[in-house]
């Protein structure tokens, strides 16, 4: 229950964020599906935490901080979910 329902919640938060730059939820979901499917494949094939990609996997703190600063402006209500990433 936690894994599936929380995944749905995270996708909902992502599609809500996309709405802030004019992308409707259905289009945002469609656009995110390849990324989500790739993440699930990576979890299956290489496991956790090796499945991580992008600035998290690279340890790119500068990019992560930029993302957090942007979220502070655009969607501060989700920062509680991301605070442990920084």
DRENDORO-88433 format. One record per residue (C-alpha): residue number from 1; x, y, z; residue in one letter. Coordinates in pm, whole numbers. Each point is the difference from the previous one (the first is absolute). Last residue first. Layout:
N
@k: NUM	X: X	Y: Y	Z: Z	r: A
...
// end
This chain:
86
@k: 86	X: 1974	Y: 1830	Z: 10	r: X
@k: 85	X: -221	Y: -303	Z: -52	r: X
@k: 84	X: -150	Y: -2	Z: 351	r: X
@k: 83	X: -180	Y: 329	Z: -66	r: X
@k: 82	X: -181	Y: -137	Z: -304	r: X
@k: 81	X: -328	Y: -114	Z: 154	r: X
@k: 80	X: -23	Y: 299	Z: 233	r: X
@k: 79	X: 67	Y: 216	Z: -304	r: X
@k: 78	X: -333	Y: -96	Z: -153	r: X
@k: 77	X: -193	Y: 299	Z: 133	r: X
@k: 76	X: 259	Y: 242	Z: -136	r: X
@k: 75	X: -121	Y: -48	Z: -358	r: X
@k: 74	X: 129	Y: 269	Z: -237	r: X
@k: 73	X: 236	Y: 218	Z: 202	r: X
@k: 72	X: 135	Y: -253	Z: 249	r: X
@k: 71	X: -5	Y: -257	Z: -281	r: X
@k: 70	X: 246	Y: 216	Z: -194	r: X
@k: 69	X: 231	Y: 15	Z: 300	r: X
@k: 68	X: -24	Y: -378	Z: 40	r: X
@k: 67	X: 91	Y: -58	Z: -365	r: X
@k: 66	X: 296	Y: 235	Z: 30	r: X
@k: 65	X: 115	Y: -185	Z: 315	r: X
@k: 64	X: -19	Y: -332	Z: -186	r: X
@k: 63	X: 204	Y: 145	Z: -285	r: X
@k: 62	X: 271	Y: 119	Z: 238	r: X
@k: 61	X: 0	Y: -324	Z: 201	r: X
@k: 60	X: 97	Y: -206	Z: -303	r: X
@k: 59	X: 59	Y: -332	Z: 176	r: X
@k: 58	X: -6	Y: -163	Z: -341	r: X
@k: 57	X: -274	Y: -246	Z: 99	r: X
@k: 56	X: -214	Y: 281	Z: 146	r: X
@k: 55	X: 76	Y: 232	Z: -293	r: X
@k: 54	X: -137	Y: -248	Z: -253	r: X
@k: 53	X: -59	Y: -366	Z: 69	r: X
@k: 52	X: -85	Y: -231	Z: 289	r: X
@k: 51	X: -34	Y: -369	Z: -88	r: X
@k: 50	X: 316	Y: -86	Z: 195	r: X
@k: 49	X: -184	Y: 77	Z: 326	r: X
@k: 48	X: -199	Y: -229	Z: -30	r: X
@k: 47	X: 3	Y: -277	Z: -255	r: X
@k: 46	X: 182	Y: -46	Z: -330	r: X
@k: 45	X: -259	Y: -167	Z: -224	r: X
@k: 44	X: -329	Y: 33	Z: 188	r: X
@k: 43	X: 66	Y: 346	Z: 139	r: X
@k: 42	X: 134	Y: 106	Z: -339	r: X
@k: 41	X: -312	Y: -132	Z: -173	r: X
@k: 40	X: -218	Y: 196	Z: 247	r: X
@k: 39	X: 200	Y: 314	Z: -70	r: X
@k: 38	X: -30	Y: -50	Z: -374	r: X
@k: 37	X: -377	Y: -40	Z: 33	r: X
@k: 36	X: -20	Y: 325	Z: 198	r: X
@k: 35	X: 215	Y: 189	Z: -250	r: X
@k: 34	X: -202	Y: -134	Z: -294	r: X
@k: 33	X: -326	Y: 86	Z: 183	r: X
@k: 32	X: 89	Y: 362	Z: 80	r: X
@k: 31	X: -117	Y: 145	Z: -333	r: X
@k: 30	X: -331	Y: -186	Z: 16	r: X
@k: 29	X: -55	Y: 118	Z: 357	r: X
@k: 28	X: 79	Y: 358	Z: -98	r: X
@k: 27	X: -235	Y: -21	Z: -299	r: X
@k: 26	X: -285	Y: -126	Z: 219	r: X
@k: 25	X: 73	Y: 254	Z: 275	r: X
@k: 24	X: -6	Y: 306	Z: -230	r: X
@k: 23	X: 335	Y: 167	Z: -74	r: X
@k: 22	X: -2	Y: 375	Z: 59	r: X
@k: 21	X: 318	Y: 67	Z: 195	r: X
@k: 20	X: -161	Y: -31	Z: 342	r: X
@k: 19	X: -191	Y: -300	Z: -135	r: X
@k: 18	X: 327	Y: -193	Z: -9	r: X
@k: 17	X: 15	Y: 27	Z: 378	r: X
@k: 16	X: -343	Y: -157	Z: 30	r: X
@k: 15	X: 122	Y: -282	Z: -225	r: X
@k: 14	X: 295	Y: -57	Z: 232	r: X
@k: 13	X: -218	Y: 4	Z: 313	r: X
@k: 12	X: -237	Y: -251	Z: -162	r: X
@k: 11	X: 295	Y: -221	Z: -96	r: X
@k: 10	X: 119	Y: 11	Z: 361	r: X
@k: 9	X: -346	Y: -90	Z: 130	r: X
@k: 8	X: -29	Y: -291	Z: -244	r: X
@k: 7	X: 338	Y: -126	Z: 118	r: X
@k: 6	X: -120	Y: 33	Z: 359	r: X
@k: 5	X: -302	Y: -214	Z: -83	r: X
@k: 4	X: 213	Y: -269	Z: -159	r: X
@k: 3	X: 278	Y: -19	Z: 259	r: X
@k: 2	X: -209	Y: 51	Z: 312	r: X
@k: 1	X: -268	Y: -252	Z: -94	r: X
// end
